[in-house]
Amino acid sequence: MPAQEPTGGGLPATPFAQFSADYLPDPALGFAEAGQILHANGAACQVLGYSGEELLHMSLWDIDPTLTPQSWPEQWRRFQASGNLVRETRYRARDGHVLPVEVRFNYVAFGGRGYGCAVARDIHRYKQAEETLQASEVRFRNIVNALPLGMHRYELMEDDRLVFVGGNPAADRILHVSHASLIGKTIEEAFPGLVQTEVPARYRDTARNGVPWRTEQVEYHEGRIRGAFEVVAFQTEPGKMAAVFADITDRKRAAEVLRQSQEKYAKVFQSSPLALTVPRRDDGRVVEINDAMLKLLHYTREEMVGHTTPEVGIWAHPEDRADYIQKMARDGSVRGVEYPFRTREGKILTIQVFGESLEIGGEPHMLTTLVDVTERKQAQEEMRRLNEQLERQVAERTVDLRHTVDRLRQMTLELSQAEDRERKRIAGILHEDVQQMLAAARFHLSLLAGTNRNFEESRAILEQTRQLLREAIERSRNLSHELSPAMYQVDLMEILNWLARRMERQHGLVVGVKAHGPVDSPSEPLKALLYKVAQELLFNVVKHAGVQEASICVRRMGSNICLSVTDQGQGFDPRDLEEATGFGLLSVRERIGLLGGRMKIRSIPGVGSRILIAVRDQEVSGGVPS
């Protein structure tokens, strides 16, 4: 990217143009001592996904997650002291993906200030190659350990000592010695019988110069090692070599061991639980197939061996086989590519295909492994469907929860308003009724104290005063019954009968109360709830039903107490309840629902209504919610 003049007293653009010029193939960043980025080249913008302007407003730790503002001063001191520094780290791009890089830091002092330039090299492929190399070394070690031929490995030291570093199990078997005890010794110390032969010099030449050496016969007679051996020496890496040998005094035995080894691998091939087949790469003609493959595709061995895969028709789509062949020719192997395959009955299976190239008789073949992932794919699809269903249900429950919260808010407001109205009503009763009666009683008593009256006048005044006090006490008692929790300490049916008498006395509504069996509960909060609900429902009858009679029916069903209020009044459409406002039926249903209860409404316009409420008695059910 073009060099830019830094802000805030940064390094002039001319020196950094050498670092951040567009022709640099690797990302390059110029930065100040405080860690802020002063310059970025085009490769840095392309790799990190930021514009140059965006990078100039960022710091190194914004793209390197291994750096922090707290650790940066120590990093800068190390960097400044060394002048340059190479470290492996990770860059985080704008889209969030992390890229492994090797960063070379160079320190620059300019104008009395210190600056740095970080040039990053993508080591993603290097890391992959390193992992591949490690896997290759493991495979090589496994191959070496499985070889029927003996193998010795040596390392040439700077003082020309050729040190034995290991042998494979076959070497132990062939020479009848444990090579672990020889590790770290020179070839002359480990095998004294070779001192007078050309072998040590040949091995050193192979390790030093990479010159392979082969001899058909090395005679060795020392200790337990006796016999003639065929030896092939080759360099494994500079300064290191390996010698593969076979005891040619018993070639027949070696041939038998090889035959047994081949038979063992054939058994492994046939008994493998994985579906394996070996077709020719050019035409797909099957030369070998195991039982697991036949079981997977439901074919017989005669139907597969000697026939091409296009003839048999196991590929659901011919173009998929062409794609597989192309990948094998290009890469030499295939790892877990999914293709649809067809069984003998025509059923389509989703198969993961793994392939390795090999030669048989000079012709290219493929070791192909099939893994049936049909059920796994179906399970994944079912899991996706269930996740979508769960998300829909969560969304629905969220809407219901929001609705409930909204109703709770409205109920809280309405409850507050109802409390205000109740306070005003109580204040009115105290002021207009009780207080006036008490004031009148006091006035009558003052009449007695004011002048001399005869006995009859005084008696009349006292009787009037007694009546006023009696009415004041009655009004206070009624108000106390309405407000005091002590009322809920009596039997539930007594509470409901008291409510029926009060409704008749105050509103002229005749209420019949009936209980089916014992219905009382030790729970005062439950009795208070049922009283309030019955009161609210009877008030609705008074206000809306247009009748003078109603009934309350109570029964216990298990741990539930059921209460119903019935009238034969005007009725209503229950569907209109959702649109209703106020502290009425909808509020009753909300309160019942919050306590785990249920409310059912049966109402027909012009016929009447029946409201049924069921609430669990927690103290009877052991506190288990319904």
N, C-alpha and C positions, 0 to 999 in steps of 0.2 A: 504494500500500500504506500502511497506517497508519504514522505516524511512530513510531520506537522510540528509547529512551534509549540512546545509544552507550556502549560500554564502553571502559575504559582512558583516561578523561579526554577523550572526544571532544566534538564540538559538541552542545549540547542539541538535542532533537528539534524544538522549536517553529519555529526558522527553517527547518530543512530540510523541514518539512511543506509549505512553499510550493513547493519544488522537486520533491519526490517524491510529491506527492498523486496519487491515482489518476486524476484527471480530465485530467492531462497526456497527450496522445495519443502523445508520443514518449518513448523510454526516458530516464530521468533518474537519475543516480548522484551521491551526495554522497560526498566523499572528503577524507581528511586529508593533511597535508603529506607524510607517509611513503608515501602512495599507497594505503593501505588503504581499502576501501569502508565508509562509515558508514551510508549509506541507499540504498535503491533503490525506485523506484516500481513500480506494477503493470505498466506497459508494459515496463520493463526486465526484470522477471521473465518476462513472456510471450515477449519477443523472444529472450532469452538462454536460456530453458529452465531457469533455476535458481529455487529458492525464495528468498524474502527472507532467511531464516536462513542459507542457503548463501552468498549474496552478501556477507553481513556478515562472513564469514570469508575473503574473497578480497581481492586487490589489483587495481589497474587493469590491470597487465600479464598477469593471469590471463585477461582477456577481450580485451585489445588486444595482438595478437602483435607490433605494431611497437614496443611499450614493453618495457623491461627494468629490473630493479632498478638496474642500473648507469647507464642513461641517464636515469632518472627525475629525479634531483636537478637536472640541467641543464634539463629540461623544466619543472620546478616554478619554477626561477628566472626563466625566460622568461615563464611564466604569471603569476607574482607581479608581475613588472615591468610587464607590459602590462595587467593587471587582467582582461582577457578575451582569449580566443584561439579562432580557428576553424581547424580542420584536418580534412582528409579522411584517414580511416584505415579500419581493418577491425575489426569485433567478431567474436569467435569464440564461437559458442553452445555449449551443453553437448553437443549431438549432433555437434559437430565442423564444422558448416557455417559458412562465413565470409560475413559480411554487410558490404558497403561502406556506410559511414556518413559523414556530415559532423557533427562534434562541436563544439559551442560550449561552451568552458570559461569559467566566471565565477568570479572570485576573491572570497572573502568573508573579512573579518577580524572575528573575534568572540572576545571574552574574552581578548584578547592573543594569539590564535593565528590562523593562516591556514587556510582551508578552501576547497574548490573544489566546484563543481557542473558536471557534464558532461551536457549534453542532446544526444542523438544524433538525427539525422534520416536515415532510410533513403533512400539515393541510388541504390539498385539500379536503379530504373526511370529515374532521371535519367541514370545512366550508359548504360543501354540507349538512352534517347532521344538522348543525346549521340552514341553510335555510329551510331544511325539517321540523325541529322542529318548526321554526317560522310559517311555513305554517300550520303545524299541530295544533299549538296554535290558529291560525286564524280560522281554520276549527272547532276546539273545541269550540271557542267562538261563532262562527256562529251557531253551533249546540245547544249550551247552550241558545243562544238568541232565537232560533226557537223552543225550547222545550215547549210543552204545560204544563209541570210540573214546579212548582216554584223551584228556586234554590237560596240558600244563600251561600256566601263564607266568611270564617273567617280565620284570621291569629293569631296564639298564640305568644304573645310577651314574652320576657325574664322574665318579672315580673308576668307572668301567666295571664295577661289580654288577653281575647279572643275578638279580635276587628273585627267588621263587615267591610268587604272590598267591598261588592257588591252583587247585585242580578240581576236576569234576568228579562226581561219584563213580563214573566208569573207570577213571584212573585208579581210584582206590580198589575197585574190583579186579581190574586187569593186573595191577602190580602187587596186590595183596598187602598194601600198606595204607596207613592213614596219613594222607597228605597234610592234614591240619598241623601236624607236628613239624612239618618242613617249611611252613610259611616263615619268611624273613631270612632264610638261609640263602647263601649263594648257591649257584648250580653245582659248584664243586663240593660244597659242604653237604648239600642235600643228596647228591648222587655221585659219590666218589668214584664209581666205576666209569664215569664219563671223562675223568680228568685226562686220560691218555688218548682220548678220541678227538675227532674234529668237531664234535657236536657243540661244545661251549663256544668255539670261535664262530661257527656257522650261526648259532643263535644270536650272538652279539651283532654280527653283520646284519642279520634280519631285523633286529630291534633298532639298530642305528640307521641303516640305509634303506630298509624296506625291501631288501632282496629276499624273495621267497626261496626256500630250500626244501628239497624232498630227497629222501633216501628210502630204498626198499628194505634195507636191513641194517639194524643197529644191534650188535651183539652186546648183551649186558649180563654180567654174572657177578653179583655182589649182594650179600645178605639174602633176603627172601626174594629179591627180584632176579629172575633168571629167564632168559628167552631171547627170541629175535623179534624185532618190532619194525613196523613200517611207520615212518615219521614224515609229517608235512609241517614245516614251520612257516609262519607268515606274520607280518606286522599287523597288529590291531590298531595302533596309533603310534606316532613318533615316540621312540624310546620304549615301546612295549611290544611284546610279541606273544604268540601262542603256538604251541606245538601239539598237533593232533597225532595220536599214534594208535596202532592196533597190534595186537599180539598175532603175528602171522604164523606162529607155530601151531595155532589151533584154528585155522581158517574155517574149518567145517563148523566148529562150535560157534564162531562168530556168525556164520551164515544161518545157523539154527536160531541164534539169538535174534538176528535181523528178521527172520521169518516169523518168529513169535511176536516180535514187536509190531510187524505189519498186521498180523492177525489180531493183536490187541487193539490197534487203532481201527481196524475194520469192525471189531465188536463195539468199540466206542461209537463209531459212526452209526451202526445199525441200532444200538440200544439208546441212542441219545433221545431225550424227550422232545428236543427241538426237531422240527421238520427240516430235513436236509436233502438236497439233491445236487448232482453234478451233471449239468448239461454242457454240450459244446457251445462255445460263444457264437460261432458263425450261424448255425442253423437251429440251435436249441435242442439238439438230439440228446436225450437223457442217457447217460452211461451208467449212472448209479443213483439209487434212491433208497431212503431208509423207511422203516415201518411207520414212523411218526408222520412222514409226508403222505404216505398212502392213506393213513387213517384220517388225516386232515381233509384231503380232497376226495376220499371215498373211491379211489381207483385201486386196481390190482397192479402188482409188479409187471405182469405181462402187458398191461395196457399202457404202461409208462416207459419202461426201459426199452431202448431201441427206437422209440418214436420221438418226434420233435414236439416241443411244447405248443407250437401253433396247430399241429395236427390234433393233439389231444384237446386243445381249447381251454386250458386252465387260465389263460389271461382273459379277463372280462373285456378288455379293450386292447386290440393288437398294437395300437400306438404306444401303450404303456410298456410293452416289451421292448419296443424300439428305443424308448427313453432309457430303460434300464441298461440295454446293451451300450448305448451311447455313453452313459455315465461310467460303466465299467471300462470301456475302451479309453475314456479320457482320464479317469482318476485311478483305475486299477481296483477300486473297491466301492461299495455302496453301504451306507450306514443308516438303516431304519427309515427308508423311504416307503410311504404307504401307497399301495396299489390295490384295486379290487380284483379278486380272483373268483373263478367259477368252479364249483364242485361238480362232481359227476352228475348230480341231480339238478344242476342249474342254479343252486343257491349261491348268492353273491356274498363273499366274505371280505372284510377289510383286513389286509395283510401288511405287516411291516416286513420289508425285504432287506436282508443283509447279504452282501456278496463279496467274495474274494476271488481275485484272478489266480489261476494256476495253469500249468502246462502238463499235459499227459500225452506222452508220445510225440512231443513237439508241437502239438496243437493246443490253441488257447481254450481252456475250459473255465467254468465258474463254479465255485463252491457257494451254493445259494441256500440261505436259511430263511424259512418263512415263520413268522410269529403271528398267530391269529389274535387281532386286537378288536374283533367285532364286538364282543360283549363289553369291552372297556369303552369303546366309542359310544355304544348304546347307553352305557351307564353315565358317560359324560354328558350325552344329550339329555338324558333323564335328569341329571343333576342341574343342567342349565335350565330345563323346563321348571324344575322345582324351585330353583332360585328365582326365576321370573315370577312364579306363582307366589313365593314368599314375599318378594318385593311388592307385588300387588296387594297382598294381604296386609303387609306393614303399612303401605300407603293408606289402605282403607281404615286400618286401626288408628292411624295418625289423624285422619279426618274425624273419626269418631271421638278420639281423645280431644281434639280441638273443640268439637261440638260440646263435649262434656265440660271442658274448661270454660267455654263461653257461658254455658248454662249455670255453672257454679258461680261465675262472676255475677250473672244476672240475679241468681238466687241470693247471693251475699248482699247485693244492693237491695233487693226486695225485702230480705230479712231485716236489714238495717232500717228500711222505711217502715216495715211492720212494727219494729221495736219502737220507732218514733211515734207511730200512731197509737201503740199500746200505752206508751208513757203519757201521751196527751189524754187518752181516754181515762187512765187512772187518775191523772191530775184533775181532770174534769169531775170524776166521781168524788174525789176527796174535797175538791173546792165547792162544787155545786151541791153535793148531797151531804156527805159526812160533816164537812166544815160548817155548812149552813145549819145543819141539825144541832151540832154542838154549840154554835153561836146562839141559836134559839134557846137551847137548854140553859145556857149561861144567863141569857136575858130573863128567862122565867125565874131563875134563882135570884137574880138581882131584884125582882119585884118583891120577893119575900123579904129581902133585907131592907128594902127602901122604906116602907110604911107599915103601920100596924094593920093587919088584916084579921078578919074573923076566921074561925076554924074552917068553914066551908070554902071560902075563897082560897085559903092556903092549901087546902087539900086538892082543889081543882088544879091549882098551879103545879103542885107536886106531881099530880097524875099526868099533866101535859108534859112536864119535864121528863118523867119516867118513859112516856111513849116516844119522845124524841130520842132519848138515849137508846131505847130498844131498837128503833129503826136504824140509828147510827151503827149500833153493834151488828145488826143484821147485814147492813151494807158492807161493813168491814169484813164480816165473816165470808160473805159471798166473794168479795175481792180476794181474800186470803185463799179461799178454795181454788180460785182461778190461777193464782200465782204460786202458791206454796207447793214445793215438792212433797210435803208430808202427805198430800192427797194420794200420791202414787204408792204409798206404803200399804194401802188397803188392797183388797181383792180387785182384780181387773173388772169383774162384772159389777162391783159396787161403783167403780169409777164410771163405767159406761151408763149405768142406771142413773147416777147423779147427773151425767151429761144429758140424758134423755129428759129428766125432770126440768133441767135448766132451759133446754131448747123449747119445751112446751110453755114454761113460765114466761120466757122472754120473747119468743117468736111465734108461739101458738102452734108449733110443729109437734104433732104426736108421734113419738118414736117408740117402736117396739123393740125390745132387746131380748135376744134369745141365744142361749149357749147350748152346744151339743157336747155334753160331757165336760170334764174338768178342763179349764182353759187358763187358769191363773199361772203367772210366771214370777219367779223370784227377782227378775230383772226390772228394777225401777226405770232405767232408761227405755226399755222396750215398752213398758206400760205407758210411759210418758209419750213415746212416739205414737202408739196406737190411739191414745186419747187425742193427741193433736190431729192425727190423720182423720179420725172419726169426726171430730169437731169441724175440720175443714170441709169434709164431704157433706155433713149436715148443713153447714152454712151455704154450700152450693145448691142444696135442695131448696133451702129457703129463698135464695136469690133467683134461681133459674127454673126450678121444676114446676112451680105454680101449683103445688099440692099442699095439703095440711097433714099428710101422713108419710112416714118412712120407717124402715126397719133396719136393725143392726143384727147380724148373725155372726157368731164366733164359734170356731171349733179348732181343735188341735189335730194336726196330721203329722205324726212322727215328732220331729223336733221343730216343726213349723207351726206357727199360730196364724190361722187364716181368719180374716175379718172382711165381711161384705156389707155394703150399704146399698139398699134397694129402695127405689121410689117408682111410682107409676105416673110420672109427670110428663113434661113436654119432650124429654129426651133430646139427643143431639147426634151429629155425625162424628164418630171418633176420629175420622181423618182430619177434622178441623182442629184437633187438639194441638198439632204441631205449629199452627199459626197463632195459637192463643198466647196472650201475655198476661202477666200478673201472677200473684202468689196462689194459684189454683191447682187444677188437676195435674198440669204438667210439672209444677213444682213438687207436688206430692209424689209423682212417679220418680222424679229425680232423687228426692230424699230416700225413698224406698230402695231405689237402685243402688245408691251409694252404700247402703247397709247390706247389700247382697240379696235384697228381697225382690219381689216381682209384683206388678200391678196389671190386672186385666180389666178392660173396659168393655162392657156390653151395653150398647145403647141404640135405640131405634127412635127416630123423631116421631112424636105423637104417641108413643107406647110407654116409654119409661127408660130407666137406666139401672144398671147394677155394676158397682165398682167392687172388684175382688182384690184383696191385698194379702200376700203371704210373706211373712218375715221369719227368719230362723231365730229360735230362742237360743242364744249363744251359751247361756249358763246351763241349759239342759243338754245341748249337743257337745259340751266340753270345749267350747271356744272354736270349733271347726267352722270356717265360713262356708256358706252355701255356694 
